Amino acid sequence: MRPDALNPLFVENDALDGVGPKLRKPLEKLGLIRVKDIAYHLPERFVTRRPVESLDDAAEGEQIVIALTPIEHRAARNNRGPYRVLAQDGIGNICALTFFGRASFTAKKQLPVGEKRWVAGRLDRYGDMLQIVHPDHVEKEDGATLARLCEPVYALSEGLTQPRVAGLVEQALARLPELPEWIEPSQFNKAGWPAWRDALHLAHKAENPGARDRLAYDELLANSLALMLVRADNRRRKGQALKGDGGLRDRLQLPFPLTGAQQRSIAEIEGDLAQDAPMLRLLQGDVGAGKTVVALEAMLIANEAGKQAALLAPTEILARQHFETLRTLAASTGVEVALLTGRDKGRARESILMGLLDGSIDIVVGTHAIFQDSVSYKDLALVVVDEQHRFGVQQRLQLAAKGKKTPHTLAMTATPIPRTLTLAQYGEMDVSKLDEMPPGRKPIITRVTSMERMDEIVSGIARHLETGQQAFWVCPMVHESEIADLAAAEARYAVLKERFGDRVVLVHGQMPPDAKDAAMERFVAGEAKLMVATTVIEVGVDVPNATLVVVEQAEHFGLAQLHQLRGRVGRGSEQAVCLLLRGDRLSETAKRRLALMRETQDGFRIAEEDLELRGGGELLGTRQSGDTPFRVAGLEQITRLLPAAHADARLLMERDGGLASERGGAARILLYLFERDWGVQLLRGG
């Protein structure tokens, strides 16, 4: 159970003054559901202002605090125009305080003519006149304004303002309890960090790298400790050694020779399966590196030992693709492969359930439906989890309940992960890498071209489709937005549908599941020739006949994401092309990303470069899904602080008595604070 000391932080946000049904919605959009979430809603940046006596002392573009006296109000000629209040400083310099929309009504009350006010805001110039647009603060006395010389700026959603969020944060911080220290004393003293409670207060008041690092370290320590608990628990569990005789694998007739990386990974897996302790291994393979064949070899070892195996996929489309691939590859072995998804009903479903129970089905492929309560196995001994980042540790732990003894687990991901993030996300697992491509696979031609050549590109698509081949067109957004000038899939679909008619389908994450699946199936079956989509196709669409992918406004995608999108093509024997469409204005970072995409197709190199670029502080366009499992720790902090946090967790487990010690008691609180309490639940009596 959660320690009582943390209960004040886990109450809903409406426990704070001023939070009602109207405010809950915008708070929930930001993930600020509980008091704890609000306390950890750290500022994106700080505005630092300088007090000045006159406008002569200030520079254009500077954030200032100054005493001004309004001398004239000037209303706009129409509702869309600005409302200006002319005001002068102590020596007669004139500045316009400019307001738009409903803010003009407030300006009339806040700035009466002839009465001095303290104004905080950014000084700019409009024509010949200095101005402050929408002052941040207007106060009668100097005290309140001068106290805001350094002010936090928070991420907002529609319906929230900076003052409202700041007020809620203040209330949340007032509820912080005193908690015991969980960081190892020598590490704590060496870093010179503040205590946990102080660190949260300081992180909201001003730029304080030490406070921020302390909070990030806490999260990294909680994660490292929880993963170590999972690993330790796995070693304590009683599994079953699987030793195949090679009979089924000898019958396997693959259409291609295995790469050295595949052979090495299979040998590592075979060694794990031969042990009593359940395997917990991650198979990292770049797009097209042959993970499915390695998984099949592992499942055949289980079958040779007289046991069953299951492959869990994150979507029904991907489950069906895996089923077809495995059934084709394993046809020569005689093993029975079945598919079970949530869509299966009636007699078909009953037949599969009976086959799993009596053991006549050797391998089952499916979505989470294969682990529902109604599904029982004769003797499940190996679970393969595809696209591992879609499933958390908790889901992996739930799989263990389906076998007579804890099944071996092989997790797979097609997303190459930098070394640092491998430790952060999969610290409880052993890792195998597929870093070679199968022989004969043609490199994907990658080109970068300007959006200005759109007519040529669409004509090229038409010629491509006439050959009978298929294509993807990827956009960064679903809907057009007034805020961001980004290409929207719906708008692009409408334009392309006019040209290509019913040969075009649209797929994005906000569509009803049935409509999305239907569009996917039309494309996979070859009925549709062009798919317009968002990054929902980043993982799990395997169409060998698709040989062209167009990524619109490619500069708004991260490197790893571009690499995954490129990997949607090049899966057949035909030459594949990836066309990256760029806008006119590219940052230096965007230029580096696009140049690297032309230069290499090595996903592991791209992953490392991607981490380096994003770790430099620039948020590179669309956020990577499944980027990291952290909310507080940024990429740069993960790289810098994770080794120490990992070592700290190891010291606690191996030297300091684990969670049963005094520091372990504090660490238990930490695990609950960061909701890594599944690590605690593994301990008996936890």
C-alpha positions as CSV (number, residue, x, y, z in Angstrom):
1,M,0.0,0.0,0.0
2,R,1.1,3.6,-0.6
3,P,2.8,5.2,2.4
4,D,0.4,7.5,4.3
5,A,2.9,10.4,3.9
6,L,2.2,10.5,0.2
7,N,-1.6,10.5,0.4
8,P,-1.8,14.4,0.2
9,L,0.0,14.3,-3.1
10,F,-2.2,11.7,-4.7
11,V,-5.6,13.4,-4.2
12,E,-7.4,14.7,-7.3
13,N,-6.7,18.2,-8.5
14,D,-10.2,19.5,-7.4
15,A,-8.9,19.3,-3.8
16,L,-7.1,22.6,-4.6
17,D,-9.0,25.9,-4.2
18,G,-10.5,27.2,-7.5
19,V,-10.5,23.8,-9.3
20,G,-14.0,22.9,-10.5
21,P,-15.4,21.0,-13.5
22,K,-14.5,23.9,-15.9
23,L,-10.8,23.9,-14.9
24,R,-10.4,20.2,-14.7
25,K,-10.5,19.7,-18.4
26,P,-7.6,21.9,-19.4
27,L,-5.6,20.5,-16.5
28,E,-6.2,17.0,-17.6
29,K,-5.0,17.8,-21.1
30,L,-1.7,18.6,-19.5
31,G,-1.8,15.4,-17.5
32,L,-2.3,17.4,-14.2
33,I,-4.8,15.1,-12.6
34,R,-3.5,15.0,-9.0
35,V,-1.8,17.4,-6.7
36,K,1.5,15.5,-7.3
37,D,1.2,16.2,-11.0
38,I,0.8,19.9,-10.5
39,A,3.8,20.0,-8.0
40,Y,5.9,18.3,-10.7
41,H,4.7,20.6,-13.5
42,L,8.0,22.4,-13.7
43,P,8.4,25.7,-15.6
44,E,9.5,25.5,-19.2
45,R,11.6,28.7,-18.7
46,F,11.8,31.8,-16.6
47,V,11.3,35.4,-17.5
48,T,13.9,37.7,-15.9
49,R,13.0,41.4,-15.7
50,R,15.1,44.4,-14.9
51,P,13.7,47.4,-13.0
52,V,14.4,50.7,-14.8
53,E,13.7,54.3,-13.7
54,S,13.1,55.6,-17.3
55,L,12.6,54.2,-20.8
56,D,16.0,55.7,-21.7
57,D,17.6,53.0,-19.4
58,A,15.9,50.1,-21.2
59,A,16.8,48.3,-24.5
60,E,14.3,47.2,-27.1
61,G,13.4,43.5,-26.6
62,E,14.2,43.7,-22.9
63,Q,11.9,42.5,-20.1
64,I,11.5,45.4,-17.7
65,V,9.6,46.7,-14.7
66,I,8.9,50.5,-14.8
67,A,6.6,53.1,-13.2
68,L,4.4,54.7,-15.9
69,T,1.5,57.2,-15.7
70,P,-1.3,56.9,-18.3
71,I,-2.0,60.1,-20.2
72,E,-4.5,59.1,-22.9
73,H,-6.6,56.1,-24.0
74,R,-7.0,55.4,-27.8
75,A,-9.6,53.0,-28.9
76,A,-9.3,51.1,-32.2
77,R,-11.4,52.1,-35.2
78,N,-12.7,48.5,-35.4
79,N,-13.1,45.5,-33.1
80,R,-9.9,43.9,-34.5
81,G,-7.6,46.8,-34.0
82,P,-5.5,47.4,-30.9
83,Y,-6.5,49.4,-27.9
84,R,-3.6,51.6,-26.8
85,V,-2.9,53.4,-23.6
86,L,-0.3,56.1,-23.9
87,A,1.8,56.4,-20.7
88,Q,4.9,58.4,-19.7
89,D,7.8,57.7,-17.4
90,G,9.1,60.0,-14.7
91,I,11.0,62.2,-17.2
92,G,8.3,62.4,-19.9
93,N,9.2,59.6,-22.3
94,I,6.1,58.2,-24.0
95,C,5.3,54.4,-24.3
96,A,2.2,52.7,-25.7
97,L,0.6,49.9,-23.6
98,T,-1.1,47.9,-26.3
99,F,-4.0,45.4,-25.9
100,F,-6.0,43.3,-28.3
101,G,-9.5,41.7,-27.9
102,R,-11.2,41.4,-24.6
103,A,-8.0,42.6,-22.8
104,S,-8.9,46.1,-23.7
105,F,-11.8,46.1,-21.2
106,T,-9.3,45.3,-18.4
107,A,-7.0,48.0,-19.6
108,K,-9.6,50.7,-19.0
109,K,-9.9,49.7,-15.3
110,Q,-6.3,48.9,-14.7
111,L,-4.8,52.1,-16.2
112,P,-6.8,55.2,-15.2
113,V,-5.4,58.5,-16.6
114,G,-3.2,60.4,-14.2
115,E,-2.6,57.5,-11.8
116,K,0.9,56.0,-11.6
117,R,1.1,52.2,-12.2
118,W,4.0,49.7,-12.0
119,V,4.1,47.8,-15.3
120,A,6.0,44.6,-16.2
121,G,6.5,43.4,-19.7
122,R,8.7,43.3,-22.9
123,L,9.7,46.6,-24.4
124,D,9.4,46.7,-28.2
125,R,9.0,49.4,-30.9
126,Y,6.1,49.9,-33.3
127,G,7.0,52.4,-35.9
128,D,8.3,55.4,-34.1
129,M,6.8,54.5,-30.7
130,L,8.0,52.3,-27.9
131,Q,5.3,49.9,-26.8
132,I,4.6,47.0,-24.4
133,V,2.1,44.6,-25.8
134,H,-0.2,42.9,-23.2
135,P,1.8,43.8,-20.1
136,D,2.4,40.8,-17.9
137,H,1.5,42.7,-14.7
138,V,0.0,46.1,-13.9
139,E,0.1,47.0,-10.1
140,K,-0.7,50.1,-8.0
141,E,2.3,49.5,-5.7
142,D,5.9,48.7,-6.6
143,G,6.2,45.8,-4.1
144,A,4.1,43.1,-5.8
145,T,5.6,43.9,-9.3
146,L,9.2,44.0,-8.1
147,A,8.7,40.7,-6.4
148,R,8.1,39.2,-9.9
149,L,11.5,40.1,-11.4
150,C,12.1,36.4,-12.0
151,E,8.9,34.6,-13.0
152,P,8.2,31.0,-14.1
153,V,6.6,30.3,-17.5
154,Y,4.6,27.1,-17.6
155,A,3.2,25.0,-20.4
156,L,-0.5,25.8,-20.8
157,S,-3.6,24.4,-22.5
158,E,-6.6,26.3,-23.7
159,G,-8.5,27.7,-20.6
160,L,-5.4,28.1,-18.4
161,T,-3.3,31.3,-17.7
162,Q,0.1,31.7,-16.2
163,P,-1.2,33.3,-13.0
164,R,-3.8,30.5,-12.6
165,V,-1.2,27.7,-13.0
166,A,1.3,29.5,-10.7
167,G,-1.4,29.7,-8.1
168,L,-2.2,26.0,-8.3
169,V,1.5,25.2,-8.1
170,E,1.8,27.3,-5.0
171,Q,-1.0,25.4,-3.4
172,A,0.4,22.0,-4.4
173,L,3.9,22.9,-3.0
174,A,2.3,23.9,0.3
175,R,1.0,20.3,0.6
176,L,4.5,18.7,0.2
177,P,5.3,16.5,3.2
178,E,8.8,16.1,4.8
179,L,10.2,12.8,3.4
180,P,13.3,10.8,4.5
181,E,16.3,11.0,2.2
182,W,16.7,8.1,-0.3
183,I,19.8,9.1,-2.1
184,E,23.0,7.4,-0.9
185,P,24.7,9.8,1.5
186,S,28.1,10.1,-0.3
187,Q,26.4,10.7,-3.6
188,F,24.0,13.3,-2.0
189,N,26.9,15.2,-0.4
190,K,29.1,15.0,-3.5
191,A,26.4,16.5,-5.7
192,G,25.5,19.2,-3.1
193,W,21.8,18.9,-3.9
194,P,19.0,20.3,-1.8
195,A,16.6,17.9,0.0
196,W,13.6,16.7,-2.0
197,R,11.0,19.2,-0.7
198,D,13.4,22.1,-1.0
199,A,14.3,21.0,-4.5
200,L,10.7,21.2,-5.7
201,H,10.2,24.7,-4.2
202,L,13.5,25.9,-5.8
203,A,12.7,24.5,-9.2
204,H,9.6,26.6,-9.4
205,K,11.3,29.9,-8.2
206,A,14.2,30.4,-10.5
207,E,16.7,28.7,-12.9
208,N,18.3,26.2,-10.5
209,P,20.1,23.4,-12.3
210,G,20.9,21.7,-9.0
211,A,17.3,21.5,-7.9
212,R,16.3,20.2,-11.4
213,D,19.0,17.6,-11.4
214,R,18.0,16.4,-8.0
215,L,14.4,15.8,-9.1
216,A,15.6,14.1,-12.3
217,Y,17.9,11.9,-10.4
218,D,15.1,10.9,-8.1
219,E,13.1,9.7,-11.1
220,L,16.1,7.8,-12.6
221,L,16.8,6.2,-9.2
222,A,13.2,5.0,-8.8
223,N,13.2,3.5,-12.3
224,S,16.6,1.8,-11.9
225,L,15.6,0.4,-8.6
226,A,12.3,-0.9,-9.9
227,L,13.9,-2.6,-12.8
228,M,16.5,-4.2,-10.5
229,L,13.6,-5.5,-8.4
230,V,12.0,-7.0,-11.5
231,R,15.3,-8.7,-12.5
232,A,15.9,-10.0,-9.0
233,D,12.3,-11.4,-8.8
234,N,12.7,-13.0,-12.2
235,R,15.8,-14.8,-11.0
236,R,14.0,-16.1,-7.9
237,R,11.1,-17.5,-10.0
238,K,11.0,-21.1,-11.0
239,G,10.8,-21.5,-14.7
240,Q,11.3,-24.5,-16.9
241,A,14.4,-25.3,-18.9
242,L,13.7,-25.7,-22.6
243,K,16.1,-27.9,-24.5
244,G,15.1,-28.7,-28.1
245,D,16.4,-31.6,-30.1
246,G,16.7,-29.5,-33.3
247,G,14.1,-31.7,-35.1
248,L,11.7,-28.9,-36.0
249,R,14.4,-26.4,-36.8
250,D,16.1,-28.8,-39.1
251,R,12.9,-29.0,-41.1
252,L,12.6,-25.2,-41.4
253,Q,13.1,-24.2,-45.0
254,L,14.0,-20.5,-45.0
255,P,14.2,-18.7,-48.4
256,F,17.4,-17.0,-47.3
257,P,20.5,-17.7,-45.2
258,L,20.7,-16.4,-41.6
259,T,23.0,-13.4,-41.0
260,G,25.8,-13.7,-38.4
261,A,23.8,-11.4,-36.1
262,Q,20.7,-13.6,-36.3
263,Q,22.8,-16.7,-35.6
264,R,24.5,-15.0,-32.6
265,S,21.1,-13.9,-31.2
266,I,19.6,-17.3,-31.6
267,A,22.5,-18.9,-29.8
268,E,22.1,-16.4,-26.9
269,I,18.4,-17.1,-26.7
270,E,18.9,-20.9,-26.8
271,G,21.4,-20.6,-23.9
272,D,18.8,-18.6,-21.9
273,L,16.0,-21.1,-22.6
274,A,18.1,-24.0,-21.4
275,Q,18.2,-22.4,-17.9
276,D,15.7,-22.9,-15.1
277,A,15.5,-19.1,-14.4
278,P,13.0,-17.5,-16.9
279,M,14.6,-15.7,-19.8
280,L,14.1,-11.9,-19.9
281,R,15.8,-10.8,-23.1
282,L,15.3,-7.8,-25.5
283,L,15.9,-8.4,-29.2
284,Q,16.8,-5.1,-30.8
285,G,16.7,-5.2,-34.6
286,D,16.7,-2.4,-37.2
287,V,13.9,-2.2,-39.7
288,G,14.1,-5.3,-41.9
289,A,16.9,-7.0,-39.9
290,G,14.9,-10.3,-39.5
291,K,13.6,-10.3,-35.9
292,T,10.6,-12.5,-36.8
293,V,12.8,-15.4,-38.0
294,V,14.8,-15.2,-34.7
295,A,11.5,-15.3,-32.8
296,L,10.3,-18.3,-34.8
297,E,13.6,-20.2,-34.0
298,A,13.0,-19.5,-30.3
299,M,9.4,-20.6,-30.5
300,L,10.4,-23.8,-32.3
301,I,12.8,-24.6,-29.5
302,A,9.9,-24.4,-27.1
303,N,7.8,-26.6,-29.4
304,E,10.6,-29.2,-29.6
305,A,10.5,-29.4,-25.8
306,G,6.8,-30.2,-26.0
307,K,5.7,-26.7,-24.9
308,Q,3.6,-23.9,-26.4
309,A,4.7,-20.4,-27.4
310,A,2.8,-17.1,-27.9
311,L,3.5,-13.9,-29.8
312,L,1.9,-10.7,-28.6
313,A,1.5,-7.8,-31.0
314,P,0.3,-4.3,-30.2
315,T,-2.3,-4.1,-33.0
316,E,-4.6,-6.4,-34.9
317,I,-3.1,-5.5,-38.2
318,L,0.4,-6.4,-37.0
319,A,-0.8,-9.6,-35.4
320,R,-2.3,-10.7,-38.7
321,Q,0.9,-9.9,-40.6
322,H,2.9,-11.9,-38.1
323,F,0.5,-14.8,-38.3
324,E,0.8,-15.0,-42.1
325,T,4.6,-14.7,-42.0
326,L,5.0,-17.4,-39.3
327,R,2.5,-19.7,-40.9
328,T,4.3,-19.5,-44.2
329,L,7.8,-19.9,-42.7
330,A,6.8,-22.7,-40.4
331,A,4.8,-24.6,-43.0
332,S,7.6,-27.2,-43.6
333,T,7.8,-27.9,-39.8
334,G,4.3,-29.2,-39.3
335,V,3.7,-27.0,-36.2
336,E,0.2,-25.6,-35.7
337,V,0.1,-21.8,-35.8
338,A,-3.2,-20.0,-34.8
339,L,-4.4,-16.4,-34.7
340,L,-6.5,-15.0,-31.8
341,T,-7.7,-11.4,-31.7
342,G,-10.6,-9.6,-30.1
343,R,-12.5,-9.8,-33.3
344,D,-12.7,-13.6,-33.2
345,K,-16.2,-14.8,-32.0
346,G,-18.3,-17.8,-31.8
347,R,-17.2,-21.3,-33.0
348,A,-13.9,-20.0,-34.5
349,R,-12.9,-18.5,-31.1
350,E,-14.0,-21.6,-29.2
351,S,-12.0,-23.8,-31.6
352,I,-8.8,-21.8,-30.9
353,L,-9.4,-21.8,-27.1
354,M,-9.8,-25.5,-27.1
355,G,-6.7,-26.0,-29.2
356,L,-4.7,-23.9,-26.7
357,L,-6.1,-25.9,-23.8
358,D,-5.5,-29.4,-25.3
359,G,-2.1,-28.4,-26.7
360,S,-2.9,-29.0,-30.4
361,I,-2.0,-25.4,-31.1
362,D,1.8,-25.0,-30.8
363,I,2.1,-21.3,-31.5
364,V,-0.6,-18.6,-31.1
365,V,-0.3,-15.1,-32.4
366,G,-2.5,-12.3,-31.3
367,T,-3.2,-9.0,-29.5
368,H,-3.7,-8.7,-25.8
369,A,-6.7,-11.0,-26.3
370,I,-4.4,-14.0,-25.9
371,F,-3.9,-13.2,-22.2
372,Q,-7.5,-12.6,-21.2
373,D,-8.9,-14.5,-18.3
374,S,-10.9,-16.8,-20.6
375,V,-7.8,-18.0,-22.4
376,S,-6.0,-21.0,-20.9
377,Y,-3.0,-23.0,-22.2
378,K,-1.9,-26.6,-21.8
379,D,1.7,-25.5,-21.1
380,L,2.8,-22.1,-22.2
381,A,6.6,-21.8,-21.9
382,L,7.7,-18.8,-24.1
383,V,6.1,-15.4,-24.7
384,V,7.4,-13.2,-27.5
385,V,6.3,-9.5,-27.1
386,D,6.6,-7.5,-30.3
387,E,7.2,-3.7,-30.3
388,Q,8.2,-3.8,-26.7
389,H,7.9,-0.1,-26.1
390,R,4.1,-0.4,-26.5
391,F,3.9,-2.6,-23.3
392,G,5.1,-1.6,-19.9
393,V,6.8,-3.7,-17.2
394,Q,3.4,-4.2,-15.5
395,Q,1.9,-5.8,-18.7
396,R,5.0,-8.1,-19.0
397,L,4.6,-9.2,-15.4
398,Q,0.9,-10.1,-16.1
399,L,2.0,-12.5,-18.8
400,A,3.7,-14.7,-16.2
401,A,0.4,-15.9,-14.8
402,K,-0.5,-17.9,-18.0
403,G,2.1,-20.7,-17.7
404,K,2.3,-23.6,-15.3
405,K,5.7,-22.0,-14.4
406,T,6.9,-18.6,-15.2
407,P,7.3,-18.5,-19.1
408,H,10.5,-17.3,-20.7
409,T,10.0,-13.8,-22.3
410,L,11.6,-12.5,-25.5
411,A,10.8,-8.8,-26.1
412,M,11.4,-7.3,-29.6
413,T,11.7,-3.8,-30.8
414,A,12.3,-2.4,-34.3
415,T,13.3,0.9,-32.8
416,P,17.1,1.1,-32.4
417,I,17.7,2.4,-28.9
418,P,20.8,4.4,-27.8
419,R,22.9,2.6,-25.2
420,T,21.9,5.1,-22.5
421,L,18.2,4.7,-23.1
422,T,18.5,0.9,-23.2
423,L,19.6,0.9,-19.6
424,A,16.9,3.4,-18.7
425,Q,14.0,1.5,-20.4
426,Y,15.1,-2.1,-20.3
427,G,17.6,-2.3,-17.4
428,E,16.0,-5.5,-16.2
429,M,16.7,-7.3,-19.5
430,D,19.6,-8.9,-21.3
431,V,20.0,-7.5,-24.8
432,S,20.7,-9.1,-28.2
433,K,21.3,-6.9,-31.3
434,L,20.5,-7.6,-34.9
435,D,22.9,-5.1,-36.5
436,E,23.3,-6.7,-39.9
437,M,20.9,-6.6,-42.8
438,P,19.9,-9.8,-44.8
439,P,21.9,-10.2,-48.0
440,G,20.4,-9.0,-51.2
441,R,18.2,-6.3,-49.6
442,K,18.5,-3.1,-51.7
443,P,19.3,0.1,-49.8
444,I,16.4,2.6,-49.9
445,I,17.1,5.6,-52.0
446,T,16.6,8.7,-49.9
447,R,16.1,12.2,-51.4
448,V,15.3,15.6,-50.0
449,T,13.4,18.1,-52.0
450,S,11.5,21.3,-51.6
451,M,7.8,21.6,-50.9
452,E,7.7,24.1,-53.8
453,R,7.9,21.1,-56.2
454,M,4.6,19.7,-55.0
455,D,3.0,19.5,-58.5
456,E,6.0,17.5,-59.8
457,I,5.8,15.2,-56.8
458,V,2.1,14.4,-57.3
459,S,2.7,13.7,-61.0
460,G,5.5,11.4,-59.9
461,I,3.1,9.6,-57.5
462,A,0.7,9.1,-60.5
463,R,3.4,7.5,-62.6
464,H,4.4,5.3,-59.6
465,L,0.9,4.0,-59.1
466,E,0.5,3.3,-62.8
467,T,3.2,0.6,-62.4
468,G,1.0,-1.2,-60.0
469,Q,3.1,-0.3,-56.9
470,Q,1.9,1.4,-53.8
471,A,2.9,4.4,-51.8
472,F,2.6,6.1,-48.4
473,W,2.2,9.9,-47.8
474,V,2.9,11.0,-44.2
475,C,1.9,14.3,-42.6
476,P,2.9,15.6,-39.2
477,M,-0.6,16.5,-38.1
478,V,-4.2,15.2,-38.3
479,H,-6.1,18.5,-38.6
480,E,-5.1,21.9,-39.8
481,S,-4.2,24.3,-36.9
482,E,-4.2,28.0,-36.5
483,I,-1.3,27.7,-34.1
484,A,1.1,25.5,-36.0
485,D,1.7,25.9,-39.7
486,L,2.1,22.1,-40.3
487,A,0.7,19.9,-43.0
488,A,-2.5,18.1,-42.0
489,A,-3.3,14.6,-43.2
490,E,-7.0,15.3,-43.7
491,A,-6.3,18.3,-46.0
492,R,-3.7,16.4,-48.0
493,Y,-6.0,13.4,-48.3
494,A,-8.8,15.7,-49.7
495,V,-6.4,17.1,-52.3
496,L,-5.0,13.7,-53.4
497,K,-8.5,12.1,-53.4
498,E,-9.5,14.6,-56.1
499,R,-6.6,13.3,-58.2
500,F,-6.7,9.6,-57.5
501,G,-10.2,8.9,-56.3
502,D,-10.9,5.7,-54.3
503,R,-7.3,4.5,-54.7
504,V,-6.5,6.7,-51.7
505,V,-7.2,5.9,-48.1
506,L,-6.7,8.0,-44.9
507,V,-5.3,6.6,-41.6
508,H,-4.7,8.5,-38.4
509,G,-4.9,7.8,-34.7
510,Q,-8.1,9.8,-34.1
511,M,-10.2,7.6,-36.4
512,P,-12.6,5.0,-34.9
513,P,-10.7,1.7,-34.7
514,D,-13.0,0.0,-37.2
515,A,-12.6,2.7,-39.8
516,K,-8.8,2.7,-39.3
517,D,-8.6,-1.1,-39.6
518,A,-10.8,-1.1,-42.7
519,A,-8.5,1.5,-44.4
520,M,-5.4,-0.5,-43.4
521,E,-6.8,-3.7,-44.7
522,R,-7.7,-2.2,-48.1
523,F,-4.1,-1.0,-48.4
524,V,-2.6,-4.3,-47.3
525,A,-4.8,-6.2,-49.7
526,G,-3.7,-3.9,-52.5
527,E,-7.2,-2.5,-53.2
528,A,-6.0,1.0,-52.2
529,K,-2.7,2.2,-53.8
530,L,-1.9,5.3,-51.8
531,M,-2.2,5.7,-48.0
532,V,-2.2,9.2,-46.5
533,A,-1.3,8.9,-42.8
534,T,0.2,10.4,-39.7
535,T,2.9,8.6,-37.8
536,V,0.4,6.0,-36.8
537,I,2.1,3.9,-39.5
538,E,5.5,4.3,-37.9
539,V,5.3,0.8,-36.6
540,G,3.6,-2.3,-37.9
541,V,2.6,-1.9,-41.5
542,D,4.4,-4.4,-43.7
543,V,3.4,-4.1,-47.4
544,P,6.1,-5.4,-49.7
545,N,4.4,-3.8,-52.7
546,A,4.8,-0.3,-51.2
547,T,8.0,1.1,-52.6
548,L,7.6,4.8,-52.1
549,V,7.1,6.9,-49.0
550,V,6.7,10.7,-49.1
551,V,7.2,12.5,-45.7
552,E,5.8,16.0,-45.9
553,Q,7.5,18.7,-43.9
554,A,10.2,16.2,-42.8
555,E,12.1,18.8,-40.8
556,H,9.3,18.6,-38.1
557,F,10.1,14.9,-37.4
558,G,12.8,13.5,-35.2
559,L,15.6,11.4,-36.7
560,A,14.5,8.1,-35.2
561,Q,10.9,8.8,-36.4
562,L,12.1,9.5,-40.0
563,H,14.1,6.3,-39.9
564,Q,11.0,4.3,-38.8
565,L,8.9,5.9,-41.5
566,R,11.5,5.1,-44.2
567,G,11.4,1.5,-43.0
568,R,7.8,1.2,-44.2
569,V,9.2,0.6,-47.7
570,G,12.0,-1.6,-49.1
571,R,10.4,-4.8,-47.9
572,G,10.1,-6.5,-51.3
573,S,12.4,-7.1,-54.2
574,E,11.8,-3.8,-56.0
575,Q,13.9,-0.7,-55.5
576,A,12.3,1.6,-52.8
577,V,12.5,5.4,-52.5
578,C,12.0,7.7,-49.5
579,L,11.2,11.3,-50.5
580,L,11.6,13.9,-47.7
581,L,9.8,17.1,-48.4
582,R,11.2,20.2,-46.6
583,G,10.0,23.7,-46.0
584,D,12.0,26.9,-46.9
585,R,13.3,27.7,-43.4
586,L,15.5,25.0,-41.9
587,S,17.4,25.3,-38.6
588,E,20.9,24.0,-38.5
589,T,19.7,21.0,-36.6
590,A,17.1,20.2,-39.2
591,K,19.7,20.4,-41.9
592,R,21.9,18.0,-40.0
593,R,19.0,15.5,-39.6
594,L,18.0,15.5,-43.2
595,A,21.7,15.2,-44.3
596,L,22.1,12.2,-42.0
597,M,19.1,10.5,-43.4
598,R,20.6,10.8,-46.9
599,E,24.0,9.6,-45.6
600,T,23.1,6.4,-43.7
601,Q,20.5,3.7,-43.1
602,D,22.2,2.4,-40.0
603,G,19.4,2.7,-37.4
604,F,21.8,2.3,-34.4
605,R,23.9,5.2,-35.6
606,I,20.8,7.2,-36.3
607,A,19.6,6.5,-32.7
608,E,22.8,7.7,-31.2
609,E,22.9,10.9,-33.4
610,D,19.2,11.5,-32.6
611,L,19.9,11.4,-28.9
612,E,22.9,13.8,-29.3
613,L,20.8,16.3,-31.3
614,R,17.8,16.2,-29.0
615,G,20.0,16.1,-25.9
616,G,21.4,19.5,-26.9
617,G,18.3,21.3,-25.7
618,E,16.4,21.7,-29.0
619,L,13.0,20.1,-29.1
620,L,13.1,18.6,-32.6
621,G,9.6,18.8,-34.0
622,T,7.1,16.0,-33.3
623,R,7.9,14.3,-30.0
624,Q,9.0,10.7,-30.4
625,S,6.4,8.3,-29.1
626,G,7.8,6.1,-26.4
627,D,10.8,8.4,-26.2
628,T,11.6,7.8,-22.6
629,P,9.6,6.5,-19.7
630,F,10.3,9.7,-17.8
631,R,8.4,12.9,-17.1
632,V,10.9,14.9,-15.1
633,A,14.3,13.7,-16.5
634,G,15.2,15.1,-19.9
635,L,17.5,13.4,-22.4
636,E,20.6,15.3,-21.4
637,Q,20.0,14.5,-17.7
638,I,19.4,10.8,-18.5
639,T,22.7,10.7,-20.3
640,R,24.6,12.5,-17.5
641,L,22.8,11.2,-14.4
642,L,21.6,7.7,-15.1
643,P,25.0,5.9,-14.6
644,A,25.2,7.3,-11.0
645,A,21.5,6.6,-10.3
646,H,22.0,3.0,-11.6
647,A,25.0,2.5,-9.3
648,D,23.1,4.0,-6.4
649,A,20.3,1.5,-6.9
650,R,22.8,-1.3,-7.1
651,L,24.4,-0.2,-3.8
652,L,21.1,-0.2,-2.1
653,M,20.2,-3.7,-3.3
654,E,23.7,-5.3,-2.8
655,R,25.3,-3.4,0.1
656,D,22.6,-1.5,2.0
657,G,20.1,-4.2,2.7
658,G,17.6,-3.5,0.0
659,L,14.1,-2.2,0.8
660,A,14.3,-3.8,4.3
661,S,17.0,-1.3,5.4
662,E,16.5,2.2,6.8
663,R,17.4,3.8,3.4
664,G,15.4,1.1,1.8
665,G,12.3,2.3,3.6
666,A,12.9,5.8,2.1
667,A,13.5,4.2,-1.3
668,R,10.1,2.4,-1.0
669,I,8.5,5.8,-0.6
670,L,10.4,7.0,-3.7
671,L,9.0,4.0,-5.7
672,Y,5.4,4.9,-4.8
673,L,6.1,8.6,-5.4
674,F,7.1,7.9,-9.0
675,E,4.5,5.1,-9.4
676,R,7.1,2.4,-9.9
677,D,5.4,0.5,-7.1
678,W,5.1,-2.6,-9.2
679,G,8.7,-3.1,-8.1
680,V,7.6,-3.1,-4.5
681,Q,4.7,-5.5,-5.2
682,L,7.1,-8.1,-6.3
683,L,8.5,-8.4,-2.8
684,R,6.7,-10.7,-0.5
685,G,4.6,-8.6,1.9
686,G,5.3,-5.5,-0.3
